[in-house]
Amino acid sequence: MRNRAIAQVKKLSVGYHSISLPMPLDNCPKCNHRLGAPLKSSGRQVCMKCGWSDKPRQAAGQPQRQKPAPPPRDLTPDEIHKILSKAAEVSLNNMKPKGKQDPTLTGE
């Protein structure tokens, strides 16, 4: 059976209303590779070989909007000194043999 470049439309009649649903394609129009069933989450058909899709990614679902990260807070010189001192202490502890390491000093 020859591949159809444009999906056929199937009409369903429900009472006085008719609904048009796109029919899934059998083969990829770009590379002619066999296409699987549409994805359950978005209804898109995607070719495993070349990546062709019947709907662009943005059109498949609503774009998720994330809150912008709060601006970084400036550290005081004392906070910077404490962080660097702790890092140096942990680093020196890690250089010791396992038996002589202080178990209270961790990298966390």
N, CA, C and O atoms as CSV, one atom per row, in Angstrom:
chain,resi,resn,atom,element,x,y,z
A,1,MET,N,N,0.843,-1.181,0.000
A,1,MET,CA,C,0.000,0.000,0.000
A,1,MET,C,C,0.886,1.241,0.000
A,1,MET,O,O,1.825,1.337,0.790
A,2,ARG,N,N,0.589,2.188,-0.880
A,2,ARG,CA,C,1.409,3.397,-0.980
A,2,ARG,C,C,1.157,4.311,0.215
A,2,ARG,O,O,0.051,4.381,0.752
A,3,ASN,N,N,2.209,5.001,0.609
A,3,ASN,CA,C,2.129,5.929,1.735
A,3,ASN,C,C,1.356,7.184,1.334
A,3,ASN,O,O,1.498,7.678,0.215
A,4,ARG,N,N,0.562,7.678,2.224
A,4,ARG,CA,C,-0.168,8.912,1.977
A,4,ARG,C,C,0.564,10.035,2.700
A,4,ARG,O,O,0.762,9.962,3.913
A,5,ALA,N,N,0.966,11.066,1.975
A,5,ALA,CA,C,1.703,12.177,2.572
A,5,ALA,C,C,0.816,12.983,3.511
A,5,ALA,O,O,1.298,13.540,4.497
A,6,ILE,N,N,-0.448,13.047,3.216
A,6,ILE,CA,C,-1.380,13.778,4.064
A,6,ILE,C,C,-2.288,12.752,4.738
A,6,ILE,O,O,-2.838,11.860,4.092
A,7,ALA,N,N,-2.430,12.905,6.065
A,7,ALA,CA,C,-3.246,11.957,6.825
A,7,ALA,C,C,-4.698,12.045,6.385
A,7,ALA,O,O,-5.222,13.131,6.137
A,8,GLN,N,N,-5.333,10.898,6.292
A,8,GLN,CA,C,-6.749,10.858,5.981
A,8,GLN,C,C,-7.519,11.315,7.212
A,8,GLN,O,O,-7.025,11.226,8.336
A,9,VAL,N,N,-8.702,11.792,6.992
A,9,VAL,CA,C,-9.534,12.235,8.103
A,9,VAL,C,C,-10.727,11.303,8.203
A,9,VAL,O,O,-11.414,11.036,7.217
A,10,LYS,N,N,-10.960,10.817,9.406
A,10,LYS,CA,C,-12.059,9.902,9.668
A,10,LYS,C,C,-13.171,10.699,10.341
A,10,LYS,O,O,-12.923,11.396,11.324
A,11,LYS,N,N,-14.382,10.604,9.826
A,11,LYS,CA,C,-15.509,11.337,10.403
A,11,LYS,C,C,-16.362,10.395,11.231
A,11,LYS,O,O,-16.760,9.322,10.778
A,12,LEU,N,N,-16.630,10.818,12.442
A,12,LEU,CA,C,-17.504,10.074,13.339
A,12,LEU,C,C,-18.774,10.886,13.530
A,12,LEU,O,O,-18.706,12.095,13.754
A,13,SER,N,N,-19.897,10.260,13.449
A,13,SER,CA,C,-21.158,10.958,13.688
A,13,SER,C,C,-21.662,10.609,15.069
A,13,SER,O,O,-21.837,9.439,15.409
A,14,VAL,N,N,-21.895,11.657,15.871
A,14,VAL,CA,C,-22.427,11.483,17.216
A,14,VAL,C,C,-23.666,12.364,17.293
A,14,VAL,O,O,-23.554,13.578,17.461
A,15,GLY,N,N,-24.841,11.764,17.173
A,15,GLY,CA,C,-26.081,12.538,17.176
A,15,GLY,C,C,-26.104,13.485,15.989
A,15,GLY,O,O,-26.003,13.051,14.842
A,16,TYR,N,N,-26.237,14.785,16.262
A,16,TYR,CA,C,-26.260,15.791,15.206
A,16,TYR,C,C,-24.867,16.325,14.888
A,16,TYR,O,O,-24.712,17.118,13.958
A,17,HIS,N,N,-23.856,15.908,15.639
A,17,HIS,CA,C,-22.505,16.436,15.485
A,17,HIS,C,C,-21.612,15.419,14.790
A,17,HIS,O,O,-21.754,14.214,14.999
A,18,SER,N,N,-20.697,15.904,13.967
A,18,SER,CA,C,-19.690,15.022,13.394
A,18,SER,C,C,-18.315,15.512,13.851
A,18,SER,O,O,-18.065,16.716,13.897
A,19,ILE,N,N,-17.442,14.589,14.181
A,19,ILE,CA,C,-16.114,14.896,14.690
A,19,ILE,C,C,-15.099,14.388,13.675
A,19,ILE,O,O,-15.208,13.255,13.207
A,20,SER,N,N,-14.115,15.209,13.329
A,20,SER,CA,C,-13.057,14.790,12.411
A,20,SER,C,C,-11.818,14.423,13.218
A,20,SER,O,O,-11.297,15.246,13.971
A,21,LEU,N,N,-11.352,13.203,13.061
A,21,LEU,CA,C,-10.144,12.737,13.727
A,21,LEU,C,C,-9.108,12.365,12.674
A,21,LEU,O,O,-9.444,11.691,11.701
A,22,PRO,N,N,-7.834,12.793,12.846
A,22,PRO,CA,C,-6.822,12.391,11.869
A,22,PRO,C,C,-6.520,10.904,11.992
A,22,PRO,O,O,-6.417,10.376,13.099
A,23,MET,N,N,-6.381,10.233,10.859
A,23,MET,CA,C,-6.037,8.815,10.855
A,23,MET,C,C,-4.510,8.701,10.929
A,23,MET,O,O,-3.811,9.477,10.278
A,24,PRO,N,N,-3.989,7.771,11.691
A,24,PRO,CA,C,-2.536,7.613,11.758
A,24,PRO,C,C,-1.976,7.127,10.413
A,24,PRO,O,O,-2.613,6.356,9.695
A,25,LEU,N,N,-0.776,7.600,10.101
A,25,LEU,CA,C,-0.100,7.176,8.878
A,25,LEU,C,C,0.550,5.816,9.092
A,25,LEU,O,O,0.885,5.454,10.219
A,26,ASP,N,N,0.729,5.058,8.002
A,26,ASP,CA,C,1.406,3.768,8.078
A,26,ASP,C,C,2.911,3.927,7.972
A,26,ASP,O,O,3.661,3.265,8.689
A,27,ASN,N,N,3.362,4.815,7.068
A,27,ASN,CA,C,4.786,4.995,6.821
A,27,ASN,C,C,5.152,6.467,6.917
A,27,ASN,O,O,4.315,7.344,6.705
A,28,CYS,N,N,6.409,6.723,7.239
A,28,CYS,CA,C,6.933,8.079,7.348
A,28,CYS,C,C,6.979,8.719,5.958
A,28,CYS,O,O,7.510,8.112,5.028
A,29,PRO,N,N,6.436,9.929,5.797
A,29,PRO,CA,C,6.481,10.583,4.485
A,29,PRO,C,C,7.886,11.051,4.111
A,29,PRO,O,O,8.147,11.329,2.940
A,30,LYS,N,N,8.793,11.143,5.078
A,30,LYS,CA,C,10.154,11.621,4.819
A,30,LYS,C,C,11.093,10.487,4.395
A,30,LYS,O,O,11.830,10.622,3.418
A,31,CYS,N,N,11.066,9.362,5.135
A,31,CYS,CA,C,12.016,8.275,4.843
A,31,CYS,C,C,11.335,6.944,4.515
A,31,CYS,O,O,12.020,5.965,4.220
A,32,ASN,N,N,10.006,6.890,4.561
A,32,ASN,CA,C,9.218,5.707,4.237
A,32,ASN,C,C,9.397,4.557,5.240
A,32,ASN,O,O,9.055,3.414,4.936
A,33,HIS,N,N,9.928,4.855,6.431
A,33,HIS,CA,C,10.065,3.857,7.493
A,33,HIS,C,C,8.695,3.633,8.124
A,33,HIS,O,O,7.895,4.566,8.197
A,34,ARG,N,N,8.412,2.421,8.580
A,34,ARG,CA,C,7.108,2.104,9.186
A,34,ARG,C,C,6.939,2.880,10.484
A,34,ARG,O,O,7.829,2.896,11.334
A,35,LEU,N,N,5.779,3.527,10.625
A,35,LEU,CA,C,5.471,4.303,11.827
A,35,LEU,C,C,4.665,3.476,12.809
A,35,LEU,O,O,3.840,2.654,12.413
A,36,GLY,N,N,4.905,3.697,14.081
A,36,GLY,CA,C,4.139,3.023,15.117
A,36,GLY,C,C,2.857,3.785,15.412
A,36,GLY,O,O,2.512,4.746,14.724
A,37,ALA,N,N,2.172,3.345,16.429
A,37,ALA,CA,C,0.927,3.997,16.845
A,37,ALA,C,C,1.247,5.382,17.412
A,37,ALA,O,O,2.372,5.622,17.850
A,38,PRO,N,N,0.280,6.285,17.407
A,38,PRO,CA,C,0.502,7.606,18.000
A,38,PRO,C,C,0.825,7.492,19.489
A,38,PRO,O,O,0.359,6.573,20.162
A,39,LEU,N,N,1.627,8.434,20.001
A,39,LEU,CA,C,1.968,8.445,21.417
A,39,LEU,C,C,0.712,8.696,22.242
A,39,LEU,O,O,-0.125,9.518,21.869
A,40,LYS,N,N,0.581,7.998,23.349
A,40,LYS,CA,C,-0.618,8.133,24.180
A,40,LYS,C,C,-0.698,9.509,24.831
A,40,LYS,O,O,-1.785,10.073,24.959
A,41,SER,N,N,0.448,10.053,25.244
A,41,SER,CA,C,0.431,11.318,25.975
A,41,SER,C,C,0.078,12.509,25.102
A,41,SER,O,O,-0.638,13.405,25.550
A,42,SER,N,N,0.568,12.544,23.851
A,42,SER,CA,C,0.362,13.727,23.021
A,42,SER,C,C,-0.406,13.451,21.736
A,42,SER,O,O,-0.896,14.383,21.098
A,43,GLY,N,N,-0.518,12.186,21.349
A,43,GLY,CA,C,-1.190,11.854,20.107
A,43,GLY,C,C,-0.316,12.033,18.872
A,43,GLY,O,O,-0.784,11.845,17.749
A,44,ARG,N,N,0.958,12.398,19.074
A,44,ARG,CA,C,1.871,12.602,17.953
A,44,ARG,C,C,2.346,11.270,17.410
A,44,ARG,O,O,2.431,10.283,18.142
A,45,GLN,N,N,2.656,11.246,16.110
A,45,GLN,CA,C,3.323,10.107,15.508
A,45,GLN,C,C,4.745,10.538,15.210
A,45,GLN,O,O,4.964,11.581,14.594
A,46,VAL,N,N,5.715,9.745,15.642
A,46,VAL,CA,C,7.121,10.089,15.478
A,46,VAL,C,C,7.832,8.929,14.800
A,46,VAL,O,O,7.638,7.770,15.168
A,47,CYS,N,N,8.663,9.250,13.797
A,47,CYS,CA,C,9.444,8.227,13.106
A,47,CYS,C,C,10.681,7.913,13.927
A,47,CYS,O,O,11.430,8.816,14.301
A,48,MET,N,N,10.897,6.630,14.208
A,48,MET,CA,C,12.050,6.200,14.997
A,48,MET,C,C,13.354,6.362,14.215
A,48,MET,O,O,14.422,6.485,14.814
A,49,LYS,N,N,13.275,6.362,12.890
A,49,LYS,CA,C,14.476,6.400,12.062
A,49,LYS,C,C,14.982,7.822,11.834
A,49,LYS,O,O,16.154,8.109,12.077
A,50,CYS,N,N,14.094,8.726,11.362
A,50,CYS,CA,C,14.558,10.072,11.001
A,50,CYS,C,C,14.069,11.164,11.949
A,50,CYS,O,O,14.544,12.297,11.865
A,51,GLY,N,N,13.130,10.856,12.852
A,51,GLY,CA,C,12.653,11.839,13.816
A,51,GLY,C,C,11.498,12.691,13.337
A,51,GLY,O,O,11.079,13.608,14.044
A,52,TRP,N,N,10.967,12.411,12.142
A,52,TRP,CA,C,9.831,13.170,11.638
A,52,TRP,C,C,8.662,13.052,12.603
A,52,TRP,O,O,8.484,12.016,13.244
A,53,SER,N,N,7.864,14.113,12.709
A,53,SER,CA,C,6.672,14.096,13.550
A,53,SER,C,C,5.538,14.772,12.808
A,53,SER,O,O,5.754,15.714,12.046
A,54,ASP,N,N,4.318,14.283,13.035
A,54,ASP,CA,C,3.171,14.879,12.367
A,54,ASP,C,C,2.757,16.204,13.005
A,54,ASP,O,O,2.014,16.973,12.395
A,55,LYS,N,N,3.221,16.478,14.211
A,55,LYS,CA,C,2.947,17.741,14.890
A,55,LYS,C,C,4.264,18.235,15.475
A,55,LYS,O,O,5.006,17.441,16.054
A,56,PRO,N,N,4.575,19.519,15.342
A,56,PRO,CA,C,5.790,20.026,15.988
A,56,PRO,C,C,5.702,19.848,17.496
A,56,PRO,O,O,4.605,19.774,18.049
A,57,ARG,N,N,6.839,19.779,18.158
A,57,ARG,CA,C,6.884,19.543,19.590
A,57,ARG,C,C,6.106,20.594,20.376
A,57,ARG,O,O,5.401,20.244,21.323
A,58,GLN,N,N,6.214,21.868,20.011
A,58,GLN,CA,C,5.518,22.918,20.743
A,58,GLN,C,C,4.008,22.775,20.600
A,58,GLN,O,O,3.268,23.081,21.535
A,59,ALA,N,N,3.541,22.314,19.442
A,59,ALA,CA,C,2.106,22.181,19.220
A,59,ALA,C,C,1.534,20.941,19.901
A,59,ALA,O,O,0.320,20.849,20.081
A,60,ALA,N,N,2.375,19.992,20.282
A,60,ALA,CA,C,1.893,18.747,20.866
A,60,ALA,C,C,1.315,18.963,22.260
A,60,ALA,O,O,0.325,18.330,22.627
A,61,GLY,N,N,1.911,19.829,23.015
A,61,GLY,CA,C,1.420,20.078,24.366
A,61,GLY,C,C,1.653,21.530,24.713
A,61,GLY,O,O,2.358,22.240,23.997
A,62,GLN,N,N,1.075,21.968,25.791
A,62,GLN,CA,C,1.258,23.351,26.189
A,62,GLN,C,C,2.647,23.506,26.784
A,62,GLN,O,O,3.074,22.664,27.574
A,63,PRO,N,N,3.368,24.580,26.417
A,63,PRO,CA,C,4.703,24.771,26.984
A,63,PRO,C,C,4.608,25.004,28.485
A,63,PRO,O,O,3.739,25.732,28.966
A,64,GLN,N,N,5.505,24.382,29.199
A,64,GLN,CA,C,5.517,24.529,30.643
A,64,GLN,C,C,6.278,25.796,30.998
A,64,GLN,O,O,7.388,26.030,30.521
A,65,ARG,N,N,5.666,26.595,31.832
A,65,ARG,CA,C,6.307,27.835,32.249
A,65,ARG,C,C,6.858,27.639,33.650
A,65,ARG,O,O,6.175,27.156,34.554
A,66,GLN,N,N,8.120,28.033,33.799
A,66,GLN,CA,C,8.755,27.912,35.096
A,66,GLN,C,C,8.948,29.298,35.678
A,66,GLN,O,O,9.118,30.277,34.951
A,67,LYS,N,N,8.918,29.366,36.993
A,67,LYS,CA,C,9.177,30.635,37.651
A,67,LYS,C,C,10.655,30.963,37.493
A,67,LYS,O,O,11.500,30.074,37.596
A,68,PRO,N,N,10.973,32.219,37.246
A,68,PRO,CA,C,12.391,32.569,37.153
A,68,PRO,C,C,13.047,32.425,38.524
A,68,PRO,O,O,12.426,32.672,39.558
A,69,ALA,N,N,14.294,32.026,38.506
A,69,ALA,CA,C,15.025,31.845,39.757
A,69,ALA,C,C,15.238,33.204,40.416
A,69,ALA,O,O,15.464,34.198,39.727
A,70,PRO,N,N,15.168,33.251,41.746
A,70,PRO,CA,C,15.401,34.534,42.410
A,70,PRO,C,C,16.854,34.964,42.180
A,70,PRO,O,O,17.733,34.117,42.024
A,71,PRO,N,N,17.105,36.265,42.160
A,71,PRO,CA,C,18.476,36.706,41.932
A,71,PRO,C,C,19.375,36.225,43.073
A,71,PRO,O,O,18.945,36.178,44.225
A,72,PRO,N,N,20.628,35.866,42.751
A,72,PRO,CA,C,21.520,35.376,43.802
A,72,PRO,C,C,21.807,36.472,44.826
A,72,PRO,O,O,21.920,37.654,44.501
A,73,ARG,N,N,21.916,36.036,46.044
A,73,ARG,CA,C,22.183,36.957,47.149
A,73,ARG,C,C,23.689,37.107,47.291
A,73,ARG,O,O,24.422,36.120,47.233
A,74,ASP,N,N,24.148,38.321,47.475
A,74,ASP,CA,C,25.580,38.542,47.675
A,74,ASP,C,C,25.987,38.053,49.056
A,74,ASP,O,O,25.294,38.294,50.044
A,75,LEU,N,N,27.123,37.362,49.108
A,75,LEU,CA,C,27.640,36.853,50.378
A,75,LEU,C,C,28.545,37.896,51.012
A,75,LEU,O,O,29.268,38.619,50.327
A,76,THR,N,N,28.489,37.954,52.328
A,76,THR,CA,C,29.376,38.870,53.042
A,76,THR,C,C,30.769,38.258,53.066
A,76,THR,O,O,30.904,37.046,52.899
A,77,PRO,N,N,31.804,39.061,53.269
A,77,PRO,CA,C,33.171,38.513,53.359
A,77,PRO,C,C,33.323,37.453,54.452
A,77,PRO,O,O,34.085,36.500,54.288
A,78,ASP,N,N,32.599,37.615,55.570
A,78,ASP,CA,C,32.673,36.616,56.649
A,78,ASP,C,C,32.086,35.275,56.201
A,78,ASP,O,O,32.638,34.221,56.516
A,79,GLU,N,N,30.950,35.312,55.454
A,79,GLU,CA,C,30.334,34.075,54.963
A,79,GLU,C,C,31.262,33.379,53.959
A,79,GLU,O,O,31.400,32.156,53.984
A,80,ILE,N,N,31.882,34.143,53.094
A,80,ILE,CA,C,32.820,33.572,52.115
A,80,ILE,C,C,33.991,32.925,52.831
A,80,ILE,O,O,34.415,31.828,52.464
A,81,HIS,N,N,34.520,33.598,53.854
A,81,HIS,CA,C,35.657,33.052,54.617
A,81,HIS,C,C,35.278,31.738,55.315
A,81,HIS,O,O,36.067,30.793,55.321
A,82,LYS,N,N,34.070,31.675,55.905
A,82,LYS,CA,C,33.616,30.450,56.573
A,82,LYS,C,C,33.490,29.298,55.569
A,82,LYS,O,O,33.903,28.175,55.854
A,83,ILE,N,N,32.914,29.584,54.390
A,83,ILE,CA,C,32.727,28.540,53.371
A,83,ILE,C,C,34.078,28.023,52.901
A,83,ILE,O,O,34.273,26.812,52.795
A,84,LEU,N,N,35.012,28.923,52.617
A,84,LEU,CA,C,36.331,28.502,52.133
A,84,LEU,C,C,37.125,27.768,53.210
A,84,LEU,O,O,37.850,26.821,52.904
A,85,SER,N,N,36.997,28.192,54.461
A,85,SER,CA,C,37.699,27.506,55.555
A,85,SER,C,C,37.183,26.084,55.732
A,85,SER,O,O,37.964,25.150,55.917
A,86,LYS,N,N,35.861,25.926,55.673
A,86,LYS,CA,C,35.257,24.596,55.806
A,86,LYS,C,C,35.682,23.702,54.636
A,86,LYS,O,O,35.982,22.525,54.836
A,87,ALA,N,N,35.710,24.254,53.418
A,87,ALA,CA,C,36.124,23.476,52.255
A,87,ALA,C,C,37.572,23.040,52.370
A,87,ALA,O,O,37.904,21.906,52.026
A,88,ALA,N,N,38.435,23.918,52.846
A,88,ALA,CA,C,39.850,23.565,53.014
A,88,ALA,C,C,40.008,22.486,54.074
A,88,ALA,O,O,40.814,21.570,53.910
A,89,GLU,N,N,39.244,22.584,55.161
A,89,GLU,CA,C,39.309,21.583,56.243
A,89,GLU,C,C,38.865,20.211,55.738
A,89,GLU,O,O,39.513,19.206,56.029
A,90,VAL,N,N,37.777,20.164,54.992
A,90,VAL,CA,C,37.263,18.903,54.434
A,90,VAL,C,C,38.266,18.339,53.434
A,90,VAL,O,O,38.502,17.131,53.411
A,91,SER,N,N,38.854,19.193,52.613
A,91,SER,CA,C,39.827,18.752,51.615
A,91,SER,C,C,41.054,18.133,52.281
A,91,SER,O,O,41.524,17.075,51.863
A,92,LEU,N,N,41.570,18.792,53.311
A,92,LEU,CA,C,42.738,18.241,54.025
A,92,LEU,C,C,42.394,16.924,54.713
A,92,LEU,O,O,43.228,16.020,54.763
A,93,ASN,N,N,41.181,16.804,55.244
A,93,ASN,CA,C,40.750,15.561,55.885
A,93,ASN,C,C,40.672,14.426,54.863
A,93,ASN,O,O,41.001,13.283,55.179
A,94,ASN,N,N,40.233,14.742,53.621
A,94,ASN,CA,C,40.129,13.719,52.586
A,94,ASN,C,C,41.485,13.209,52.117
A,94,ASN,O,O,41.581,12.114,51.562
A,95,MET,N,N,42.531,13.997,52.338
A,95,MET,CA,C,43.881,13.576,51.928
A,95,MET,C,C,44.506,12.595,52.907
A,95,MET,O,O,45.507,11.954,52.587
A,96,LYS,N,N,43.928,12.470,54.093
A,96,LYS,CA,C,44.459,11.546,55.097
A,96,LYS,C,C,44.041,10.120,54.747
A,96,LYS,O,O,43.049,9.932,54.043
A,97,PRO,N,N,44.780,9.103,55.225
A,97,PRO,CA,C,44.348,7.714,55.041
A,97,PRO,C,C,42.989,7.500,55.711
A,97,PRO,O,O,42.651,8.180,56.679
A,98,LYS,N,N,42.217,6.546,55.184
A,98,LYS,CA,C,40.855,6.299,55.687
A,98,LYS,C,C,40.802,6.130,57.207
A,98,LYS,O,O,39.887,6.647,57.848
A,99,GLY,N,N,41.740,5.436,57.776
A,99,GLY,CA,C,41.734,5.172,59.215
A,99,GLY,C,C,41.967,6.410,60.055
A,99,GLY,O,O,41.546,6.452,61.211
A,100,LYS,N,N,42.627,7.421,59.506
A,100,LYS,CA,C,42.947,8.624,60.278
A,100,LYS,C,C,42.035,9.807,59.955
A,100,LYS,O,O,42.235,10.896,60.494
A,101,GLN,N,N,41.036,9.618,59.087
A,101,GLN,CA,C,40.127,10.709,58.737
A,101,GLN,C,C,39.165,10.993,59.880
A,101,GLN,O,O,38.761,10.076,60.596
A,102,ASP,N,N,38.802,12.235,60.052
A,102,ASP,CA,C,37.816,12.639,61.062
A,102,ASP,C,C,36.413,12.380,60.474
A,102,ASP,O,O,36.038,13.012,59.486
A,103,PRO,N,N,35.634,11.454,61.076
A,103,PRO,CA,C,34.325,11.114,60.514
A,103,PRO,C,C,33.304,12.248,60.588
A,103,PRO,O,O,32.292,12.216,59.888
A,104,THR,N,N,33.565,13.259,61.441
A,104,THR,CA,C,32.615,14.366,61.555
A,104,THR,C,C,32.753,15.364,60.403
A,104,THR,O,O,31.854,16.171,60.168
A,105,LEU,N,N,33.879,15.309,59.684
A,105,LEU,CA,C,34.078,16.219,58.561
A,105,LEU,C,C,33.650,15.517,57.281
A,105,LEU,O,O,34.262,14.535,56.861
A,106,THR,N,N,32.601,16.028,56.673
A,106,THR,CA,C,32.140,15.488,55.397
A,106,THR,C,C,32.081,16.642,54.401
A,106,THR,O,O,32.164,17.810,54.781
A,107,GLY,N,N,31.942,16.309,53.160
A,107,GLY,CA,C,31.891,17.319,52.113
A,107,GLY,C,C,30.537,17.958,51.962
A,107,GLY,O,O,30.347,18.735,51.027
A,108,GLU,N,N,29.587,17.677,52.822
A,108,GLU,CA,C,28.220,18.227,52.699
A,108,GLU,C,C,28.067,19.504,53.443
A,108,GLU,O,O,26.986,20.093,53.442
